[in-house]
């Protein structure tokens, strides 16, 4: 039987400067955590390490950016009257495949 998480019902407010809040948000994002979880774990002494992407993840991201550019070009042509259904379908399927791989990437 899995251990149950404690129910978090108490709100603990802290005053921060704009710079402090920005830094916490940036560090939380680098660690793939919410700001709340980042602060909680830091305060409780939990070791927080920034997420490091593998070379494959970096390559998938670059490919995804390229596909996004393709979709923008297809959308421009589509809106000007050039209906590129095959190109759009191919690009969308490629994009879905890469997103699925990234979401289910097992380290």
C-alpha positions in Angstrom: 0.0 0.0 0.0 1.4 3.4 -1.0 2.1 6.0 1.6 -0.5 8.8 1.7 0.5 12.4 1.2 -0.3 14.7 4.0 -3.2 17.1 3.1 -1.8 20.6 2.8 -4.4 22.9 4.2 -2.3 25.6 5.9 -1.2 28.7 4.0 2.1 30.2 5.1 2.7 33.7 3.7 6.1 35.2 3.2 7.0 38.7 2.1 9.5 38.9 -0.8 11.0 41.6 -2.9 10.4 41.4 -6.6 14.0 40.2 -7.2 13.6 37.4 -4.6 10.3 36.2 -6.1 11.8 36.2 -9.6 14.8 34.2 -8.4 12.7 31.7 -6.7 10.5 31.3 -9.7 13.5 30.9 -12.0 15.1 28.3 -9.7 11.9 26.4 -9.3 11.4 26.3 -13.1 15.0 25.1 -13.6 14.2 22.2 -11.1 10.9 21.5 -12.8 9.0 22.3 -9.6 6.3 24.7 -8.7 7.4 27.7 -6.7 5.5 26.4 -3.7 7.1 23.0 -3.8 10.5 24.5 -4.4 10.2 26.8 -1.3 8.8 24.0 0.8 11.5 21.6 -0.1 14.3 24.2 0.3 13.0 25.1 3.7 12.8 21.5 4.8 16.4 20.8 3.6 15.5 18.6 0.7 18.2 18.6 -1.9 17.0 20.4 -5.1 18.9 19.8 -8.3 18.1 21.5 -11.6 16.9 19.3 -14.3 19.5 18.5 -16.9 18.2 17.5 -20.4 19.8 14.6 -22.2 21.2 15.0 -25.7 18.2 13.2 -27.1 15.8 15.5 -25.3 17.7 18.5 -26.7 17.5 17.1 -30.2 13.8 16.4 -29.9 13.2 20.0 -28.7 15.2 21.4 -31.7 13.1 19.2 -34.1 9.9 20.4 -32.4 10.9 24.0 -32.9 11.6 23.3 -36.6 8.1 21.7 -36.9 6.5 24.7 -35.3 8.2 26.9 -37.9 6.8 24.6 -40.6 3.3 24.9 -39.2 3.6 28.7 -39.2 4.6 28.7 -42.8 1.8 26.3 -43.7 -0.7 28.5 -41.8 0.4 31.6 -43.7 -0.1 29.7 -47.1 -3.4 28.2 -45.9 -4.7 31.7 -44.9 -3.7 33.1 -48.3 -5.8 30.4 -50.1 -3.2 27.7 -50.7 -4.7 24.7 -49.0 -1.8 22.4 -48.1 -3.6 19.5 -46.4 -1.0 16.8 -46.9 1.8 19.0 -45.6 -0.3 20.1 -42.6 -1.3 16.5 -41.8 2.3 15.3 -42.0 3.6 18.1 -39.8 0.9 17.6 -37.2 1.6 13.8 -37.0 5.3 14.4 -36.6 4.7 17.0 -34.0 2.3 14.7 -32.0 4.9 11.9 -32.2 7.7 14.1 -30.8 5.5 15.5 -28.0 4.5 12.0 -27.1 8.1 10.9 -26.9 9.0 13.9 -24.8 6.1 13.4 -22.4 6.9 9.7 -21.9 10.7 10.0 -21.9 12.0 7.7 -19.3 15.4 8.5 -17.8 
